[in-house]
């Protein structure tokens, strides 16, 4: 058994899951960034290493050209023979396994050694070399037959393939910057391949260390941030609860002076007659015979209970207004009703469940009057339901109206009482005066609402309060 409250999603239980998900997502994004940076850096460093060979060979070609020109006055780099002399002079380098000479149009001229196959420069390669910038390509697994005409008998597995570096060095005329020929040099590539492997291992270690360190920093930072956020949320929830309690207290204290008509009706139509009735019953009880004295005592107790109820209601309706104005949500109204009747529900062993659907905001005057009606209906439902039963308060808001439904699991309202249910001194409860429903209907009509008995049977009773929205026929003002 428990007193229900307005249903809300269990956000507190899902916060750790969301926090872990955010940390994992942040670490994954950081890991992707580290991987992308490692690949980009590796590609740039490989390109720089390859460019190093091109720069060295271009410098050697210029030195060889200068030496040949100094030794032979007839040397002219525009002449293919002079270009071939430069090619031969550079081919003696130990790491060059082959070389080719092309003219300015990309056609094959000669090769070193003689077993080198003829080839032609592609249009793309020629276009790049016409910018007079050396070009380098790494061939980690190229077939020997692509480079040489004749191959010796090779028995070792994989011996028919080579790793080499292709370096294209543009030859330019000394008098004007124009392409006059191209020297292609094939350098042994296994050394470069091992250098690339060492580079990759070093970059992988550095990237892994950076990822671990960064993931640790991200996890600690986000963990601290979520911890502080949870602290802030708890503080905000506590302050919101304090504010809600203050709003409920203000809503209970804020009653409208427009209830003068109801107050006057209660004072003049009920208070004085009930007081006279109490005096009459008291006099008859004192003069009654002993056999009738018990019945008169019961009648006196009923009149006293009725007078006490009238005085309490009149006192509530005559409370002075605080002069402040604020708003309450529909869910806050439901929580206020449930909180008011929590002890009664526990004492009677009845489960009170409150549900709220839709969104609506009520001003404190409207919410206070509506709360009086609902507290009376729910209290009647709790008193009518046997222990172990269930009472439901449902609040629903749509664009047309606000509806409040109260259902119990009592034995129902007898047929003779239903026709005059909302009249004073009509009650199905022992010792009841029936004035609560009468006051509730008066309050509902004052708000422009309608309080109706929807159904009643041996399985329970269902009341409804229908309050049209502002702007609708008979509608009350909402914020």
QUIDA-V942672 format. One record per pair of residues at least 24 apart in sequence whose ideal C-beta (glycine too) atoms are under 10 Angstrom apart, sorted by the first residue. I is the first residue (numbers start at 0). J is the second residue. Records with the same first field share a line. If there is no record, write none. Layout:
I = J / J
This chain:
0 = 344 / 345 / 347 / 348 / 349 / 350 / 351 / 386 / 387 / 388 / 389
1 = 341 / 344 / 345 / 350 / 351 / 352
2 = 337 / 338 / 340 / 341 / 342 / 343 / 344 / 345 / 349 / 350 / 351 / 352 / 353 / 390
3 = 333 / 334 / 337 / 341 / 344 / 350 / 351 / 352 / 353 / 354 / 389 / 390 / 391 / 392
4 = 330 / 333 / 334 / 337 / 338 / 341 / 351 / 352 / 353 / 354 / 355
5 = 328 / 329 / 330 / 331 / 332 / 333 / 334 / 336 / 337 / 353 / 354 / 355 / 356 / 392 / 394
6 = 330 / 333 / 352 / 353 / 354 / 355 / 356
7 = 330 / 355
10 = 232 / 236
11 = 229 / 232 / 233 / 236
14 = 225 / 228 / 229 / 232
15 = 225 / 229
17 = 225
18 = 221 / 222 / 224 / 225 / 226 / 228 / 229
19 = 218 / 221 / 222 / 225
21 = 221 / 224 / 225
22 = 214 / 217 / 218 / 219 / 220 / 221 / 222 / 224 / 225
23 = 214 / 218 / 221
24 = 221
25 = 213 / 214 / 217 / 218 / 220 / 221
26 = 210 / 213 / 214 / 215 / 217 / 218 / 221
27 = 214
28 = 217
29 = 209 / 210 / 213 / 214 / 216 / 217
30 = 206 / 209 / 210 / 213 / 214 / 217
32 = 209 / 210 / 213
33 = 205 / 206 / 207 / 208 / 209 / 210 / 211 / 213 / 214
34 = 206 / 210
36 = 202 / 206 / 209
37 = 199 / 202 / 203 / 205 / 206 / 207 / 209 / 210
38 = 202 / 206
40 = 198 / 202 / 205 / 206
41 = 195 / 198 / 199 / 201 / 202 / 203 / 206
44 = 195 / 198 / 199 / 201 / 202
45 = 137 / 191 / 194 / 195 / 198 / 199
46 = 135 / 137
48 = 135 / 137 / 164 / 191 / 194 / 195 / 198
49 = 133 / 134 / 135 / 136 / 137 / 164 / 165 / 166 / 191 / 195
50 = 132 / 133 / 134 / 135 / 166
51 = 135 / 191
52 = 94 / 133 / 135 / 137 / 164 / 165 / 166 / 184 / 186 / 191
53 = 132 / 133 / 134 / 135 / 136 / 164 / 165 / 166 / 167 / 168 / 184
54 = 133 / 135 / 166 / 168
55 = 92 / 133 / 166 / 186
56 = 89 / 92 / 95 / 133 / 135 / 164 / 166 / 167 / 168 / 182 / 184 / 186
57 = 131 / 132 / 133 / 166 / 167 / 168 / 169 / 170 / 182
58 = 133 / 168
59 = 85 / 88 / 89 / 92 / 95 / 168 / 184
60 = 85 / 86 / 88 / 89 / 133 / 166 / 168 / 169 / 170 / 182 / 184
61 = 85 / 168 / 170 / 171
62 = 88 / 89
63 = 87 / 88 / 89 / 91
64 = 88 / 89 / 170 / 171 / 173
65 = 173
68 = 173
75 = 172 / 173 / 179
76 = 170 / 171 / 172 / 173 / 174 / 179 / 180
77 = 103 / 170 / 171 / 172 / 173 / 174 / 177 / 179 / 180
78 = 179 / 180
79 = 103 / 108 / 109 / 170 / 179 / 180
80 = 108 / 109
81 = 170 / 179 / 180
82 = 108 / 109 / 170 / 179 / 180 / 181 / 182
83 = 108 / 109 / 110 / 111 / 180 / 182
85 = 168 / 170 / 180 / 182
86 = 110 / 111 / 168 / 170 / 180 / 182 / 183 / 184
87 = 111
89 = 168 / 182 / 184
90 = 182 / 184
92 = 184 / 186
93 = 186 / 187
94 = 163 / 164 / 184 / 185 / 186 / 187 / 188 / 190 / 191
95 = 163 / 164 / 166 / 184 / 185 / 186 / 187
96 = 146 / 147 / 161 / 163 / 164 / 184 / 185 / 186 / 187 / 188
97 = 146 / 147 / 161 / 163 / 165 / 183 / 184 / 185 / 186
98 = 166 / 168 / 182 / 183 / 184 / 185 / 186
99 = 146 / 165 / 167 / 181 / 182 / 183 / 184 / 185
100 = 170 / 180 / 181 / 182 / 183
101 = 125 / 128 / 167 / 170 / 178 / 180 / 181 / 182 / 183
102 = 170 / 178 / 179 / 180 / 181
103 = 128 / 129 / 169 / 170 / 172 / 177 / 178 / 179 / 180 / 181
104 = 178 / 180 / 181
105 = 129 / 178 / 181
107 = 183
108 = 180 / 181 / 182
110 = 146 / 147 / 148 / 183
111 = 182 / 184
112 = 147 / 148
113 = 147 / 148 / 149
114 = 146 / 147 / 148 / 149 / 150
115 = 146 / 147 / 148 / 183 / 185
116 = 144 / 145 / 146 / 147 / 148 / 149
117 = 148
118 = 145 / 146 / 183
120 = 167 / 181 / 183
124 = 165 / 167 / 181 / 183
125 = 167 / 169 / 178 / 181
127 = 167 / 169
128 = 167 / 168 / 169 / 170 / 178 / 180 / 181 / 183
129 = 169 / 177 / 178 / 181
130 = 169 / 178
131 = 169 / 170 / 171 / 176 / 177 / 178
132 = 167 / 169
133 = 166 / 167 / 168 / 169 / 181 / 182
134 = 165 / 166 / 167 / 168 / 169 / 181 / 183
135 = 164 / 165 / 166 / 167 / 168 / 184 / 186
136 = 163 / 164 / 165 / 166 / 167
137 = 162 / 163 / 164 / 165 / 186 / 188 / 191 / 192 / 195
138 = 162 / 163 / 164 / 165 / 185 / 188
139 = 163 / 164 / 188 / 189 / 191 / 192 / 195
140 = 188 / 192
141 = 165 / 185 / 188
146 = 185
161 = 185 / 187 / 188 / 189
162 = 186 / 187 / 188 / 189 / 190 / 191 / 192 / 193
163 = 187 / 188 / 189 / 191 / 192
164 = 188 / 190 / 191 / 192
242 = 325 / 331
243 = 327 / 328 / 330 / 331 / 334 / 335 / 338
244 = 334 / 335 / 338
245 = 325
246 = 325 / 326 / 327 / 328 / 331 / 335 / 363 / 366
247 = 327 / 331 / 332 / 334 / 335 / 336 / 338 / 339 / 366 / 367 / 370
248 = 321 / 335
249 = 321 / 323 / 324 / 325 / 327 / 363 / 366 / 367
250 = 325 / 326 / 327 / 331 / 332 / 335 / 361 / 362 / 363 / 364 / 365 / 366 / 367 / 368 / 369 / 370
251 = 315 / 318 / 335 / 339 / 363 / 366 / 367 / 370 / 371 / 374
252 = 315 / 318 / 319 / 320 / 321 / 323 / 363 / 367
253 = 318 / 319 / 320 / 321 / 322 / 323 / 324 / 325 / 362 / 363 / 364 / 366 / 367 / 368
254 = 315 / 316 / 317 / 318 / 319 / 320 / 321 / 363 / 364 / 367 / 368 / 371
255 = 316 / 320 / 363 / 364 / 365 / 367 / 368 / 445 / 446
256 = 316 / 317 / 319 / 320 / 364
257 = 364 / 368 / 445 / 446
258 = 315 / 316 / 317 / 364 / 368 / 371 / 441 / 442 / 445
259 = 316 / 317
260 = 441 / 445
261 = 312 / 313 / 316 / 368 / 438 / 441 / 442 / 444 / 445
262 = 312 / 313 / 315 / 316 / 317 / 441
263 = 313
264 = 437 / 438 / 441
265 = 309 / 310 / 312 / 313 / 316 / 423 / 434 / 437 / 438 / 441
266 = 309 / 313 / 316 / 317
268 = 309 / 423
269 = 305 / 306 / 308 / 309 / 312 / 313 / 423 / 424 / 432 / 434 / 437 / 438
270 = 305 / 306 / 309 / 310 / 313
272 = 305 / 423 / 424
273 = 302 / 303 / 305 / 306 / 307 / 308 / 309 / 310 / 423 / 424 / 432 / 434
274 = 302 / 306 / 309
275 = 302
276 = 301 / 302 / 305 / 306 / 424
277 = 301 / 302 / 303 / 305 / 306
278 = 302
297 = 429 / 430
300 = 430
301 = 424 / 426 / 429 / 430 / 431 / 432
302 = 424 / 432
304 = 430 / 431 / 432 / 434
305 = 423 / 424 / 426 / 430 / 431 / 432 / 433 / 434
306 = 432
307 = 432
308 = 431 / 432 / 434 / 435 / 438
309 = 423 / 432 / 434 / 438
312 = 371 / 375 / 434 / 435 / 438 / 442
313 = 438
315 = 367 / 371 / 438
316 = 368 / 371 / 438 / 442
318 = 367
320 = 363 / 364
321 = 363
323 = 363
324 = 362 / 363 / 364 / 478
325 = 362 / 363 / 366 / 478
326 = 360 / 361 / 362 / 363 / 365 / 366 / 477 / 478
327 = 359 / 360 / 361 / 362 / 363 / 365 / 366 / 367 / 369 / 370 / 478
328 = 355 / 358 / 359 / 360 / 361 / 366 / 394 / 396 / 478
329 = 355 / 356 / 357 / 358 / 359 / 360 / 361 / 366 / 369 / 394 / 395 / 396 / 401 / 403 / 477
330 = 354 / 355 / 356 / 357 / 358 / 359 / 394
331 = 355 / 360 / 361 / 366
332 = 359 / 360 / 361 / 365 / 366 / 367 / 369 / 370 / 373 / 392 / 394 / 401 / 403
333 = 370 / 373 / 392 / 393 / 394 / 403
335 = 366 / 367 / 369 / 370 / 373 / 374
336 = 369 / 370 / 371 / 372 / 373 / 374 / 376 / 377 / 378 / 392 / 394 / 403 / 405
337 = 373 / 374 / 377 / 392
339 = 370 / 373 / 374 / 377 / 378
340 = 373 / 374 / 377 / 378 / 380 / 381 / 390 / 392
343 = 377 / 378 / 381 / 382
344 = 377 / 378 / 380 / 381 / 384 / 390
346 = 381 / 386
347 = 381 / 382 / 383 / 384 / 385 / 386 / 387 / 388 / 390
348 = 381 / 384 / 385 / 386 / 387 / 388
349 = 380 / 381 / 382 / 383 / 384 / 385 / 386 / 387 / 388 / 389 / 390 / 407 / 408 / 409
350 = 381 / 384 / 387 / 388 / 389 / 390 / 391 / 408
351 = 377 / 380 / 381 / 384 / 389 / 390 / 391 / 392
352 = 389 / 390 / 391 / 392 / 393 / 406
353 = 377 / 390 / 391 / 392 / 393 / 394
354 = 391 / 392 / 393 / 394 / 395 / 404
355 = 392 / 393 / 394 / 395 / 396
356 = 393 / 394 / 395 / 396 / 397 / 402
357 = 394 / 395 / 396 / 397 / 398 / 401 / 402
358 = 396 / 397
359 = 394 / 395 / 396 / 397 / 398 / 400 / 401 / 466 / 468 / 477 / 478
360 = 396 / 477 / 478
361 = 396 / 401 / 466 / 475 / 476 / 477 / 478
362 = 475 / 476 / 477 / 478
363 = 478
364 = 446 / 475 / 476
365 = 401 / 446 / 447 / 448 / 466 / 469 / 475 / 476 / 477 / 478
366 = 477 / 478
368 = 442 / 443 / 445 / 446 / 448 / 466 / 475
369 = 394 / 401 / 403 / 442 / 443 / 446 / 448 / 464 / 466 / 475
371 = 435 / 438 / 439 / 442 / 443
372 = 403 / 405 / 435 / 436 / 438 / 439 / 440 / 441 / 442 / 443 / 446 / 448 / 450 / 462 / 464 / 466
373 = 403 / 405 / 439 / 462 / 464
374 = 435 / 439
375 = 405 / 434 / 435 / 436 / 438 / 439 / 442 / 450 / 462
376 = 403 / 404 / 405 / 407 / 435 / 436 / 439 / 450 / 460 / 462 / 463 / 464
377 = 403 / 405 / 407 / 462
378 = 405 / 435
379 = 405 / 407 / 409 / 426 / 427 / 428 / 431 / 435 / 436 / 439 / 460 / 462
380 = 405 / 406 / 407 / 408 / 409 / 459 / 460 / 461 / 462
381 = 405 / 407 / 409
382 = 407 / 409 / 428 / 429 / 431
383 = 407 / 408 / 409 / 410 / 411 / 412 / 427 / 428 / 455 / 459 / 460
384 = 408 / 409 / 410 / 459 / 460
385 = 409 / 410
388 = 459
389 = 459
390 = 459
391 = 459 / 461
393 = 463
394 = 464
396 = 466 / 468 / 477
397 = 468
398 = 468 / 470 / 471
399 = 465 / 467 / 468 / 470 / 471 / 474
400 = 448 / 449 / 464 / 465 / 466 / 467 / 468 / 471 / 473 / 474 / 475
401 = 448 / 464 / 465 / 466 / 467 / 468 / 474 / 475 / 477
402 = 448 / 463 / 464 / 465 / 466
403 = 443 / 448 / 450 / 462 / 463 / 464 / 465 / 466
404 = 453 / 461 / 462 / 463 / 464 / 465
405 = 453 / 460 / 461 / 462 / 463 / 464
406 = 453 / 454 / 458 / 459 / 460 / 461 / 462 / 463
407 = 455 / 458 / 459 / 460 / 461 / 462
408 = 458 / 459 / 460
409 = 455 / 456 / 457 / 458 / 459 / 460
410 = 455 / 456 / 457 / 458 / 459 / 460
411 = 454 / 455 / 456 / 457 / 458 / 459 / 460
412 = 452 / 454 / 455 / 456 / 460
413 = 455
414 = 455
416 = 455
417 = 452 / 455
420 = 452 / 455 / 462
421 = 450 / 451 / 452
427 = 455 / 460
436 = 462
439 = 464
440 = 464
444 = 473
445 = 475
446 = 473 / 474 / 475 / 476
447 = 471 / 472 / 473 / 474 / 475 / 476
448 = 473 / 474 / 475
449 = 473
